[in-house]
Amino acid sequence: MAEVVLAPLCGVTDHVFRSICSGLGCEKTFTEMISAMGYLCAPNQAAVRQLMIRDPQEPHLVLQLFGRDPDTVAEAARRIESLGIYDGIDLNMGCPARKVASSGEGAGLMRTPEIACEMMKKTVRAVALPVSIKMRLGWDRDHINVIEMARMAEDAGIASIAVHGRTKEQQYSGEADWEMIARVKQRVRIPVIGNGDIFSGEDAVRRIRESGVDGVMIGRGVLGNPWIFRAIRQRLNGETETPVSLSERREGIRLHYRRMLETRPEHIAVREMRKHIGWYIHGLRGASATRVRINRCADPSQAMDILDEFFGALSE
């Protein structure tokens, strides 16, 4: 059975949201990316500790590291493994953010394959945990080197590869190139996870069948829709997909909000939930006006009253 995993999304896939996705069928989750240098310099910093929390409901959690110095990344991986919390280490070689990629980290490593190769080899040697990587097709259209990087990863002892079907230059524009992802799968023996433009259970099943990948990684398709994991699993099992009802959506938001309030200071939970609520209600009648009201609201109880009013109007 194909693997269905949640992509690490900065500012989105914290331990609360990951646990919700796990409860709906997500088999593997990744922490938001953590700076190897930042961890070594300040492992007990509050922001770092927050990113490293593992929820009891996460069945398989991989910690994702980013950096540009192979020795620093390998040492961070070694120390993190000693905590005994995670099921794997993932090396980010795909983040397209300018401040990351331009400094030679994330997708910037695809411009320096020799450094990327050294980083993979040293990290694999430093830990007993499986080491995976996430990367893009290349830096831009003129420099697509994902197949070479994938074969390099296999030789370095990397356990699996996740490939986003765009270049760094594309960011998230255009369409993901699943033909290239399929070519990567054909050229290596280790598992390949495909990523890009999966917004429904149907999308996932089609991409798995067409490309032959060993699994799919869900990124932007999970925003406001953690139920996508249930949909994918049902489709893969040949079952009828269960639609998300209004009441289920409302209760899902309430659960998310409640879990955030249990694990965050109230003002932070309120702020973080604003974007999630916007995604949860996107496309529903009256969502725009409701989003404005939620964004002005600083009281969780009041926010819930606004949502009850919103869903009540939709049900009438």
Secondary structure as the mmCIF struct_conf table of DSSP 4:
data_model
#
loop_
_struct_conf.conf_type_id
_struct_conf.id
_struct_conf.beg_label_comp_id
_struct_conf.beg_label_asym_id
_struct_conf.beg_label_seq_id
_struct_conf.end_label_comp_id
_struct_conf.end_label_asym_id
_struct_conf.end_label_seq_id
STRN STRN1 GLU A 3 LEU A 6
HELX_LH_PP_P HELX_LH_PP_P1 ALA A 7 PRO A 8
TURN_TY1_P TURN_TY1_P1 CYS A 10 VAL A 12
HELX_RH_AL_P HELX_RH_AL_P1 HIS A 15 GLY A 23
TURN_TY1_P TURN_TY1_P2 LEU A 24 GLY A 25
STRN STRN2 LYS A 28 LYS A 28
STRN STRN3 THR A 29 PHE A 30
HELX_LH_PP_P HELX_LH_PP_P2 THR A 31 MET A 33
STRN STRN4 ILE A 34 SER A 35
HELX_RH_AL_P HELX_RH_AL_P2 ALA A 36 CYS A 41
TURN_TY1_P TURN_TY1_P3 PRO A 43 ASN A 44
HELX_RH_AL_P HELX_RH_AL_P3 ALA A 46 LEU A 51
TURN_TY1_P TURN_TY1_P4 MET A 52 MET A 52
TURN_TY1_P TURN_TY1_P5 PRO A 56 GLN A 57
BEND BEND1 PRO A 59 HIS A 60
STRN STRN5 LEU A 61 PHE A 66
BEND BEND2 ARG A 68 ARG A 68
HELX_RH_AL_P HELX_RH_AL_P4 PRO A 70 GLU A 81
TURN_TY1_P TURN_TY1_P6 SER A 82 LEU A 83
BEND BEND3 ASP A 87 ASP A 87
STRN STRN6 GLY A 88 MET A 93
HELX_RH_AL_P HELX_RH_AL_P5 ARG A 98 ALA A 101
TURN_TY1_P TURN_TY1_P7 SER A 102 GLY A 104
BEND BEND4 GLU A 105 GLU A 105
HELX_RH_3T_P HELX_RH_3T_P1 GLY A 106 ARG A 111
HELX_RH_AL_P HELX_RH_AL_P6 PRO A 113 ALA A 126
BEND BEND5 ALA A 128 LEU A 129
STRN STRN7 VAL A 131 MET A 135
BEND BEND6 LEU A 137 LEU A 137
STRN STRN8 GLY A 138 GLY A 138
BEND BEND7 TRP A 139 ASP A 140
TURN_TY1_P TURN_TY1_P8 ARG A 141 ASP A 142
STRN STRN9 ILE A 144 ILE A 144
HELX_RH_AL_P HELX_RH_AL_P7 VAL A 146 ALA A 156
TURN_TY1_P TURN_TY1_P9 GLY A 157 GLY A 157
STRN STRN10 SER A 160 HIS A 164
BEND BEND8 GLY A 165 ARG A 166
TURN_TY1_P TURN_TY1_P10 LYS A 168 TYR A 172
BEND BEND9 GLY A 174 GLY A 174
HELX_RH_AL_P HELX_RH_AL_P8 TRP A 178 ARG A 187
BEND BEND10 ARG A 189 ILE A 190
STRN STRN11 VAL A 192 ASN A 195
BEND BEND11 GLY A 196 ASP A 197
BEND BEND12 SER A 200 SER A 200
HELX_RH_AL_P HELX_RH_AL_P9 GLY A 201 SER A 211
BEND BEND13 ASP A 214 ASP A 214
STRN STRN12 GLY A 215 ILE A 218
BEND BEND14 GLY A 219 GLY A 219
HELX_RH_3T_P HELX_RH_3T_P2 ARG A 220 VAL A 222
TURN_TY1_P TURN_TY1_P11 LEU A 223 GLY A 224
TURN_TY1_P TURN_TY1_P12 PRO A 226 TRP A 227
HELX_RH_AL_P HELX_RH_AL_P10 ILE A 228 LEU A 236
TURN_TY1_P TURN_TY1_P13 ASN A 237 GLY A 238
HELX_LH_PP_P HELX_LH_PP_P3 GLU A 239 PRO A 243
HELX_RH_AL_P HELX_RH_AL_P11 LEU A 246 THR A 263
BEND BEND15 ARG A 264 ARG A 264
HELX_RH_AL_P HELX_RH_AL_P12 GLU A 266 ILE A 281
TURN_TY1_P TURN_TY1_P14 HIS A 282 GLY A 283
BEND BEND16 LEU A 284 LEU A 284
TURN_TY1_P TURN_TY1_P15 ARG A 285 GLY A 286
HELX_RH_AL_P HELX_RH_AL_P13 ALA A 287 ASN A 295
TURN_TY1_P TURN_TY1_P16 ARG A 296 ARG A 296
HELX_RH_AL_P HELX_RH_AL_P14 PRO A 300 SER A 315
#
